Amino acid sequence: MIAANKQARGKSRAPDAQVGLPARRAAVELLDAVLRKKQPLGDILSRSLDGGVMSDLPQRDRALARLIVATSLRRKGQLDHVLNAFMERGMPEKSGSLYPILLSAAVQLVFLKTPPHAAIDLAVRLAQYNPRAKRYDKLVNAVLRRVADQGEAIAAGLDAARANTPDWLWSRWVQRWGEERTRAIAETHLIEPPLDLTVKIDPDAWAERVDGRVLPTQSVRLLPKGRIDQLPGYAEGAWWVQDTAASLPARLLSDVSGKRVADLCAAPGGKTAQLVQAGASVVAVDASKTRLKLLEGNLARLGLEAETVLADAATWLPDERFDAILLDALCSATGTIRRHPDIPYTKSPQDIEALSALQARLLDNAARLLKPGGRLVYSTCSLEVEEGEAQVAALLARNEALRLDAIAAGELAGEADWIWPSGLLRTFPYQLKLDSPEWSGLDGFFAARLIRTG
């Protein structure tokens, strides 16, 4: 009987036995993968949902885990400041998951308004079940009690935009875009973005069905509400998710009906779908087998067809040349931080340098694949000049067969502030202001259009 009681007590203390613990455990694992292993949040979420720590969670717990992780990353600077105020000796070394446990609990106490007893007790339990963090369970309890008492006031006293933007990004943006624009970018990153849909036909009708609104770009915007695949129109392939800024580059190719178009670095396929929907015969090229399968699945749901090729777009040399090419190149994606708040902690200046070299190779090959008179649109979802304006200037300097084809404001719903005097497209996250911050904004994008003259 005694043995049975001990066994029962042991089972009752298993990490996933207490209500709310599985979601917190998942959040800690995801944060650890992002912050310590530098893995992109989107990738680890996909793996976690497909047989990982999130796979067995009910939808409510999945949503909670995502909220904890996203808000922890979005507010990491403030949360670090709060935690450091109560840890005189700093974070102990070789302490396992102690940091993500504290971070995920602090965000619940300071920003998500979780009852203190729940957030603190669950954090202590998580520490107790981590081999290296368990000896710090009393520290977890003591620190988080002080966070519960004083953390909100400390966080509110900070410059949130500056505190939550890592130094390496803040300094380079101030240098390139100035203090005022940098602050506006950083403030936008603190707000969860809306959801944009590109619809096949009749944006007004679909806006009404999904309780959204039609943007000047004809995207349909709505505030996130539960699972995307449960929205009207998903199953029948009436639309696809695509930030309104991401929908712009494909439009810059103008009339592609009946033309042979290559979409390089094509996955997950939003731009491919746009081109097919516009009547083009599209070859979609991507170097990732997994991402190419995702593209093919997305096209199948939409009832659209394109030729897909698994290849490195920097070296791919087919037997044909194309009327038009869209190169939405691999990049640092710093223009999408409001959607992907892990980017400041998984990317670095060294990544930007390496990606810039790759982009140059992609551009050189894209130019080789273009017919005389054909158009090439180059785009990146980056706020970095090295991945945008500097790339195009260098390409034009080394390839006399290309010339810049200036973009006019009238091509993009009259949004003149998106077009620079040189005819290049540059959007910032704080632009496209609507009636509230929750409905406003768009991804930071760069695009240039070029013509091959010979």
C-alpha positions in Angstrom: 0.0 0.0 0.0 2.8 2.4 0.9 4.6 1.6 -2.4 1.3 2.2 -4.3 0.8 5.5 -2.6 4.3 6.6 -3.4 3.8 5.6 -7.0 0.5 7.5 -7.1 2.2 10.6 -5.7 5.0 10.3 -8.3 2.5 10.2 -11.1 0.6 13.2 -9.8 3.9 15.2 -10.0 4.6 14.3 -13.6 5.3 17.5 -15.7 2.2 17.2 -17.8 -0.2 16.2 -15.1 -1.1 19.7 -13.9 -3.6 21.9 -15.8 -1.7 24.5 -17.8 1.7 22.8 -17.5 1.9 21.2 -20.9 1.5 24.6 -22.7 4.2 26.2 -20.5 6.5 23.2 -21.1 6.1 23.6 -24.8 6.7 27.3 -24.6 9.9 26.8 -22.7 11.2 24.2 -25.2 10.4 26.5 -28.1 12.1 29.5 -26.5 15.1 27.4 -25.7 15.4 26.3 -29.3 15.2 29.9 -30.5 17.4 31.7 -28.0 20.1 29.0 -27.3 20.1 27.0 -30.6 19.3 29.9 -32.9 16.6 28.0 -34.7 13.9 29.9 -36.6 10.6 29.8 -34.7 8.6 28.9 -37.8 10.7 25.8 -38.4 10.6 24.5 -34.8 6.9 25.2 -34.6 6.3 23.0 -37.6 8.4 20.2 -36.2 6.8 20.6 -32.8 3.3 20.3 -34.3 4.4 17.3 -36.4 5.2 14.8 -33.7 7.0 17.2 -31.2 6.0 18.8 -27.9 3.0 20.6 -29.4 1.6 17.6 -31.3 -0.6 16.2 -28.5 -1.7 19.6 -27.1 -5.3 20.7 -27.6 -5.8 23.8 -29.7 -6.3 26.0 -26.7 -2.9 25.0 -25.2 -1.2 25.4 -28.6 -2.5 28.9 -28.8 -1.3 29.7 -25.3 2.1 28.3 -26.0 2.4 30.4 -29.1 1.2 33.5 -27.3 3.8 33.0 -24.5 6.6 32.5 -27.0 5.7 35.3 -29.3 5.2 37.9 -26.5 8.4 36.7 -24.7 10.4 37.4 -27.9 8.5 40.6 -28.7 9.1 42.0 -25.2 12.4 40.3 -24.5 14.3 43.5 -23.8 11.9 44.7 -21.1 11.6 41.2 -19.6 15.4 40.8 -19.4 15.6 44.2 -17.6 12.9 43.1 -15.1 14.6 39.8 -14.4 18.0 41.3 -14.0 16.7 43.7 -11.4 16.1 40.7 -9.1 19.1 38.6 -10.0 22.1 40.2 -8.4 24.5 37.5 -9.6 23.0 37.2 -13.1 21.8 34.0 -14.8 23.7 31.0 -13.4 25.8 29.1 -15.9 25.0 25.5 -16.9 21.5 26.0 -15.5 19.6 24.1 -18.3 16.2 25.7 -19.1 16.3 28.1 -16.2 16.4 31.2 -18.5 13.4 30.3 -20.7 11.5 29.2 -17.7 12.0 32.6 -16.0 11.4 34.5 -19.3 8.1 32.6 -20.1 6.8 33.1 -16.5 7.8 36.8 -16.4 5.9 37.5 -19.6 2.8 35.9 -18.1 3.1 38.0 -15.0 4.0 41.3 -16.7 2.2 41.4 -20.0 -0.3 38.5 -20.1 -1.9 39.1 -16.7 -1.8 35.5 -15.6 -2.7 35.0 -12.0 0.6 35.1 -10.1 0.0 31.8 -8.1 -0.5 29.9 -11.4 2.5 31.4 -13.3 4.9 31.0 -10.4 3.8 27.5 -9.3 4.0 26.2 -12.8 7.4 27.7 -13.4 8.8 26.2 -10.2 7.4 22.8 -11.3 9.1 23.1 -14.7 12.4 23.9 -13.0 12.1 20.9 -10.7 11.7 18.6 -13.7 14.7 20.0 -15.6 17.9 18.1 -14.6 20.1 21.3 -14.6 17.5 23.8 -13.5 16.0 21.9 -10.6 18.5 23.1 -8.0 17.3 26.6 -8.7 13.7 26.0 -8.0 13.8 28.3 -4.9 15.5 31.0 -7.0 12.7 30.7 -9.5 10.1 31.1 -6.8 11.8 34.1 -5.2 12.6 36.0 -8.4 9.1 35.5 -9.8 7.4 36.7 -6.7 9.3 39.9 -6.9 8.4 40.1 -10.6 4.8 39.7 -9.7 5.0 42.6 -7.3 7.2 45.0 -9.2 7.7 43.8 -12.7 4.9 45.6 -14.4 6.0 49.0 -13.0 9.6 48.4 -14.0 8.6 47.4 -17.6 6.3 50.4 -17.9 9.2 52.7 -17.0 11.3 51.6 -19.9 11.5 53.0 -23.4 9.8 49.9 -24.9 10.7 50.5 -28.6 14.4 50.9 -27.7 14.5 48.2 -25.0 13.0 45.5 -27.2 15.3 46.2 -30.2 18.7 44.6 -29.9 21.6 47.0 -30.2 22.9 45.5 -33.5 19.6 46.3 -35.2 18.9 49.6 -33.6 22.4 51.0 -34.5 22.3 49.9 -38.1 18.8 51.2 -38.7 19.6 54.6 -37.1 22.6 54.8 -39.3 20.6 54.0 -42.5 17.1 55.3 -41.8 17.5 57.8 -39.0 16.3 57.9 -35.4 12.6 58.8 -36.1 12.1 56.1 -38.7 13.9 53.5 -36.6 11.7 54.3 -33.6 8.5 54.0 -35.7 9.7 50.6 -37.0 10.5 49.4 -33.5 7.1 50.6 -32.1 5.3 48.7 -34.8 7.1 45.5 -33.9 5.5 45.6 -30.4 2.0 45.1 -31.9 0.7 41.7 -33.1 0.1 42.1 -36.8 -3.2 41.5 -38.6 -3.7 38.7 -41.1 -3.8 39.5 -44.9 -5.3 37.4 -47.5 -4.9 37.5 -51.3 -8.2 36.4 -52.8 -8.8 35.0 -56.3 -11.8 37.1 -57.0 -14.2 39.6 -55.4 -12.2 41.0 -52.4 -15.3 42.9 -51.2 -17.4 39.7 -50.8 -14.6 37.8 -49.1 -14.0 40.7 -46.7 -17.6 40.5 -45.6 -17.4 36.8 -45.2 -14.3 36.8 -43.0 -15.2 40.0 -41.1 -12.3 41.9 -42.6 -11.7 44.9 -44.8 -10.3 45.5 -48.3 -7.0 47.3 -48.4 -6.0 49.7 -51.2 -3.8 46.9 -52.6 -7.0 44.7 -52.8 -5.7 42.4 -50.1 -8.3 41.4 -47.5 -7.2 42.2 -43.9 -8.7 40.7 -40.7 -7.6 40.4 -37.1 -6.4 36.9 -36.2 -9.1 34.7 -34.8 -8.2 31.1 -34.2 -7.0 28.6 -36.8 -6.5 29.9 -40.4 -7.8 26.6 -41.9 -11.1 27.1 -40.2 -11.8 30.4 -41.9 -14.4 30.5 -44.7 -12.9 29.9 -48.1 -9.8 28.0 -46.9 -11.0 24.5 -47.9 -12.2 25.6 -51.3 -9.0 27.5 -52.1 -10.5 30.9 -52.4 -7.5 32.7 -51.0 -4.1 32.4 -49.5 -2.3 34.1 -46.6 0.1 36.8 -47.9 1.1 40.1 -46.3 0.0 42.9 -48.5 3.6 44.0 -49.0 4.6 40.5 -50.1 1.8 40.8 -52.8 3.4 43.8 -54.5 6.5 42.3 -56.3 4.5 40.0 -58.5 2.3 42.9 -59.6 5.4 44.8 -60.8 5.8 42.3 -63.7 2.6 43.9 -65.1 0.7 41.9 -67.7 2.0 38.3 -67.6 -0.9 36.6 -69.3 0.4 34.0 -71.7 4.0 34.6 -70.8 6.6 32.2 -69.6 7.6 33.3 -66.1 10.2 31.9 -63.7 9.6 32.3 -59.9 12.9 31.8 -58.2 13.1 31.0 -54.5 9.4 30.4 -54.9 8.3 28.6 -51.7 5.9 28.8 -50.0 4.1 29.9 -53.2 2.1 33.0 -52.6 3.8 34.8 -55.5 3.6 31.7 -57.7 -0.1 31.6 -57.1 -0.4 35.3 -58.0 1.4 34.8 -61.3 -0.6 31.7 -62.2 -3.9 33.4 -61.3 -2.8 36.3 -63.6 -2.5 33.9 -66.5 1.3 33.2 -66.6 2.9 29.8 -67.4 5.0 29.6 -64.3 8.1 27.6 -63.4 8.6 27.7 -59.6 12.1 26.9 -58.5 13.2 26.3 -54.9 16.3 24.6 -53.4 14.4 23.1 -50.4 12.6 19.8 -51.0 10.4 20.4 -47.9 9.5 23.9 -48.9 8.8 22.9 -52.5 6.4 20.2 -51.2 4.7 22.9 -49.2 4.4 25.1 -52.3 2.9 22.2 -54.3 0.4 21.5 -51.5 -0.6 25.2 -51.4 -1.2 25.2 -55.2 -3.2 22.0 -55.0 -5.5 23.6 -52.3 -5.9 26.7 -54.5 -6.6 24.6 -57.7 -3.7 26.2 -59.5 -1.0 24.6 -61.6 2.7 25.4 -62.1 5.8 23.5 -63.1 8.0 23.0 -60.0 11.7 22.4 -60.0 14.0 21.4 -57.2 17.2 23.4 -57.8 19.5 26.0 -56.6 18.3 29.2 -58.3 21.8 30.6 -58.2 23.1 27.9 -60.5 20.0 26.6 -62.3 20.4 26.7 -66.1 17.4 25.4 -68.0 17.3 25.1 -71.7 14.9 28.0 -72.1 14.9 31.7 -71.4 12.0 33.5 -69.8 9.8 36.5 -70.6 9.8 37.6 -67.0 11.5 36.5 -63.8 10.5 37.1 -60.2 13.3 36.7 -57.7 12.1 37.1 -54.1 15.5 36.3 -52.7 16.5 34.6 -49.5 17.3 37.3 -47.0 17.6 38.3 -43.4 13.8 39.0 -43.3 14.2 41.9 -40.9 11.2 43.5 -42.6 9.0 40.7 -41.1 10.0 41.0 -37.4 6.5 42.0 -36.4 5.4 38.6 -37.7 8.5 36.7 -36.8 9.8 38.2 -33.5 12.5 35.5 -33.3 14.5 37.1 -36.1 16.5 39.6 -33.9 17.7 36.6 -31.9 18.4 34.1 -34.7 20.0 36.5 -37.2 23.2 38.6 -37.0 25.3 41.0 -39.1 27.3 38.1 -40.3 24.2 36.5 -41.7 23.4 39.6 -43.6 26.9 39.6 -45.1 26.6 36.0 -46.2 23.1 36.4 -47.6 24.1 39.5 -49.5 26.8 37.4 -51.3 24.1 34.8 -52.1 21.7 37.4 -53.4 24.4 38.7 -55.8 24.8 35.2 -57.3 21.0 34.8 -57.6 20.8 38.1 -59.4 23.6 37.2 -61.8 21.9 33.9 -62.7 18.5 35.5 -63.0 19.9 38.0 -65.5 21.3 35.1 -67.6 17.8 33.4 -67.7 16.0 36.5 -69.0 15.1 37.1 -72.7 16.1 40.4 -74.3 13.3 42.8 -73.5 12.2 40.7 -70.5 11.5 42.0 -67.1 13.2 41.0 -63.8 11.7 41.9 -60.4 14.1 41.5 -57.5 12.7 41.7 -54.0 13.5 41.0 -50.4 11.6 41.2 -47.1 14.5 43.0 -45.6 15.1 46.5 -44.1 18.8 46.2 -44.9 20.3 48.3 -47.7 22.9 45.6 -48.4 20.1 43.3 -49.4 18.2 45.9 -51.4 19.4 49.2 -52.9 23.1 48.2 -52.8 22.4 44.9 -54.5 20.7 46.6 -57.4 23.3 49.3 -57.8 26.1 46.6 -57.9 24.2 44.5 -60.4 23.7 47.4 -62.8 27.4 48.3 -62.4 28.5 44.8 -63.5 25.8 44.0 -66.1 25.4 46.6 -68.9 22.6 44.5 -70.5 20.3 45.6 -67.7 18.6 48.9 -66.9 16.3 50.0 -64.2 12.6 50.2 -65.0 11.3 52.8 -62.6 8.2 51.9 -60.6 5.4 54.5 -60.6 3.2 55.2 -57.6 0.1 54.7 -59.7 1.0 51.0 -60.1 0.6 50.4 -56.3 -2.7 51.8 -55.3 -1.4 55.3 -55.3 0.9 54.8 -52.3 3.5 57.3 -53.3 5.4 57.1 -50.1 6.3 53.5 -50.9 8.2 54.6 -54.0 11.6 56.3 -53.8 12.5 59.0 -56.3 14.8 56.5 -58.0 11.8 54.3 -58.9 12.6 51.6 -56.3 10.0 50.2 -53.9 10.6 50.4 -50.2 8.0 49.8 -47.5 8.4 50.1 -43.8 6.3 48.3 -41.1 4.8 51.5 -39.7 3.2 52.5 -43.1 -0.3 51.7 -44.3 -1.9 53.4 -41.3 -5.6 52.6 -40.7 -7.9 53.5 -37.9 -6.1 51.6 -35.1 -2.6 50.2 -34.6 -4.0 46.6 -34.6 -5.4 47.1 -38.2 -2.3 49.0 -39.5 1.1 48.2 -40.9 2.7 46.0 -43.5 5.9 44.0 -43.9 9.1 45.9 -44.7 9.9 45.1 -48.4 12.3 46.2 -51.1 11.7 45.7 -54.8 13.3 46.8 -58.0 12.3 46.2 -61.6 14.8 45.8 -64.4 14.7 45.2 -68.1 17.2 43.3 -70.2 18.1 45.5 -73.2 20.3 43.0 -75.1 
